[in-house]
């Protein structure tokens, strides 16, 4: 049995917890100022994300009927149901759960800030994200934000055009940049590995960096780019060596969304992963009509890390998973 008698204290200092509380207060003040409604949605649902690289925690149904339920990895689908019901602009601060994520930048249970703005395209959403992060991190970002496409980030920092490179090319680039050898993988897996191990560390640390127009294959909930259907209207935000945010101009086509979910379940099956129940509540909301909108999710704990200068997520949590 683990000896917990000497591990009862919080992993964050009381000073850091006060700073965290201030950031929560300022976050809510930002959305009050912009007329965005705070909402709450369930943490347990009958369906989960079908995204290949996210692992949902399973929980037993309270009805004891053998049904599989899940702790949510994001409140996105439930929030879109509220949008379809006429909520208007909304945001949420909530705990989310991702089973396989643990380390200095990951805790299996973490706080997510997510919001949706009606009538915003991707550019408008990025401008608001920049305004929000600049307001919450005064003095931490000394240079103006940089905007770069996903393709151009590969060209600049990995010296390759990802849409022209073969899997052998991508493997060679990874080996050259890291000095490590990785066995053969799919193109999508190489994209993810190069992004996290080669490109992200090379991004400027003194400013917000918006990486835009990810491959359509990596954005199942986003609209395709109107000028190039290989690309999606998706962006991510990085600062201080941390991935902070992930945003979309949201897909509103119910038939296309169903097709993408089914495709992801096929990918899960091919990878030996269990299939996920299709969220029919979500798809019914899309069929009713999701208004034109953009949304973004920000890892709030990482935001606190940037604000306090901590490099371990445990240091900004009352109790990390290790001593929860």
N, C-alpha and C positions, 0 to 999 in steps of 0.2 A: 504494500500500500504506500502511496506517495505521502511523504511527510509534508503537510501543509501548515504546520504550526508556525514556521518562520517565513511563510510566503503569503501572508494575509494582507499586507499593505498594498495600496494602489500602485499601479505601474507609472502613472503620471504624478508629477508634483502637484501640490495644492495650487501653487502659482499658475501652473499650466492649465489646470481645471478652471481657474478664474478667467484666464484668457480665452479658453474654449467657450465659456458661458457668454463672454462679451461678444465673441464672433457670432454665436447663435442669435444674440439680441440684435446685432447689426444686420444679420441676414434677414431676419423678420422685418426689421425697419425698412430695408431696401424694398421688399415686396409690398409692404403697406404703402410706401411712397409711390410705387408704380401701379397700384390698384390690382394686385394679383392675390387671389384668394388662397388661403392655406386650407388644405384638405388632408384627410386621413383615409387610407384604404387598408384592407386586411393584409396581414403578414402571412397568413396561411391561405392557400387556394387549392382548387381542384385540378388546376393545370399549372404548367411551368414553362420556362423558356425552352425552345428546341435548339437553341444555339449550341453548336458542337463543342465549344471550349468552355462552357459554363456548366458547373455541377451543382444541381439543386439538392438541398437536404430534404429527404423524405420524412414525413411524420404520419403517425397513425391517425386515421379518421376518428373524430370524437364520437361518431355513431357506432364505432366498433363493428363496421360492416365489411372490413377488408379493403375498403377503397384506399388508393394511394393519394395522399395529399402532399403539398410541398410548402416549404418556407420560401418566400419570394426572393429572387435575386435582384429584383427591381420592381417598383410600383407601376411601371409603365403601362401595362395592359389595363389595369384597373383605372388608372388616371385617364386613359383614352376613352373608357366607358363613360366617365364623368363628362369629358369634353363633348362626346356625342349626345349626352343628355342635356346639354346646354349650360354647363357650369361657367363658361367663359374662361379667362386666363386663370391658371391654378399652379400652385407649387406644393411640395411636400418635403418635410424632413423626417426621415424614418430609418429604422434599422433594417438592413437587408442581410442575406446570408448566402455565402458561396462556399460549398463544402471543401473544395480542394485548394483553397487559397490561404496560405499562411507564410509569413516571413516578415522581414523588416518593413515592407511596404504593404503587406496584406494581413488582415485579420479575418477569420471566417465570418464573424459578425461585425459589420461596420455601419457607419451612418452615411446615408446618401441624401443629397439635395437634388431634387428633380423638379423642373418646371416647364410649362407649355404656354406658348403665346400665339393667340389666334392672329392670322393674317401675316405672320412673320415668315419670310423666306430664310434661307440659310445665312445670308449676309446680315440680315437684321438680327438674327439670333446671335451670331458671333459678336456683333457690336454690343449687344446687351451683356453677353458673358464677359467681354473685355471691361465694360463699365463696372460690372459687379465685382470682378476680381481685383480691379484697380482700387476700388473703394475699400474692399476688405483687407487688402495687403499694401497699405501705404508705406512707401519707403523700401519695400522688399523687391520691387521691380524697377530697375533704374533706367531701362531703355524702353522705347515704344515697341508695341507688339509686332511680331513678324508673322506674315501669312505666306504659306508655301503649300503647294499641292503635294499629295502623297507621291505621285510620280516624280515630281521635281525633287522631293526629299531623297528618294532613292538615287536619282542622278547625281545630286550634290554630295551626299554623304556616303553612298555605297558605290558610286561610280558605275552605275548600270541603269538602263531603262528596264524596269521590271516587266513591262509588257513585251519586250523583245527578248528577254533572257530566258534560257532553258533552265530546267531544274539543276543540271550540271553546272551551269554558270552561277546560279544562286549558291550552290554548295561551295564552289570554289571561292566566291566572294566572302562567304562566312568564314571559311577556313583561313583565308588570307588576313581578314580583319581581326580574328579572335585567336588564331593559333590552335583552335580546337577542331576536332573531326567529329562530324555527325553523320550518321548513316542516311541513306536516301529517304526523302520524305516527299509529300505532295507539294505542288507549287504553292498552295495556300499556306501550308505549314512553314515553308521557307520564307514567305512574305512576313508571317508573324514573327518568326525567329530573327530575321534580319532587322525588322522594325524595332524589336525590343532590345536586341543585343548590339546592334551596329548603329542604327540611325538615332534612336532616342538618346543614347549617351552623348552623341555628337551635337545635339541641338543646343542653342545658346541657353545658359542658365540664368541670365540677368534680365530676362524679359518673358512675356507670354509668347508662345509659339503656337499658332493655329495651323494644323496640318489638315488640308481639305481634300475633298473628292477622292475618297477611298474607293477601292474596287467594289463593284456592285455585289460581288460574291461575299463581301464582308459587311454588308449593311442590309439585312433582310427586312428591316422595318422602315427603310428610307426610300424616298423617291429616286429614280434614276436621273442622271444629269441629262438635260434636254439636248445638249450638243454632242454627247458621247455616251452611248448606253453601256459602255464598259465601266462607267463610273457612277457612283451614287452621291447624293447630296448629303454627305456625312462629313463631320469634322471632329477632330480631337484637339485638346488643348494641353500643352506641356509647359512647365515652369520649374526652375530649380532642379532639373533632372527627374521630375515627377510627372506622370500622366495624371491630369486633374479632371478632365471633362470629356464627355462623348456626346455629340449632338447630331440631330437629323432634321431635315425638312421631311415631315412625316408622310409616309405612304397612306393614302386614304382609300385605295381600291381594294375592296373585300376579296374579290376573286383572285387578284394577283397575290394578296397577302396569304390566302389559303394555299395557293400553289407553292409559295416560298416555304411555308411551314411544313408542308408535305415533303418538299425537297430536303429540308433540313432533317426531318425524321428518317428519310432514306439514307442520308449521310451518316446519321447516328447508327442505323442498322449495319451499314457497311463497316463502320468502325468498331462494331461489337458493343455499342452502348444501347441501353434500353430506350425504347420509344417513349415519347411524352404525349399525354392526352392533349388533343387539340382544344384550345380555349374557345369553345363555341360562344360563350358570352361575349368575348372580345370581337369575334368575327361578326356576330349579330349586331354589335354596336357599329362596326364599320359599314355593314349593310344599311343600317338606319341612317348613317351619315356622319362621318368624322369631319369637322370643319377644317379648312386649310390652316395648318399650324406647323410650328417648329418646336422642338423640345430638346432639352439638354439635361444630363445627369452629371453631378460633380461629387467626387469623393470628399466628403466634408472632413474626415480625419486627416487626409493629405493636405487639405487647406490649412488645418491647424498646424500640421508639421511645418509648412512653409512659413506661417505667421510666427512660429516660435523658434524656428531654426533647428528643430529636432530631426534626426535622420532615422528614427525607429518609431513605427506607428504605435508600439506599446507605450511609448513615452507621452502620448497624447490621449490615451484611453484611461478611464478610471481603473479598469482591470482588463488586461489582455486575455485572450482565450486560454493561455497557459495557466492563469490563476483565477479564472472566472468561477 
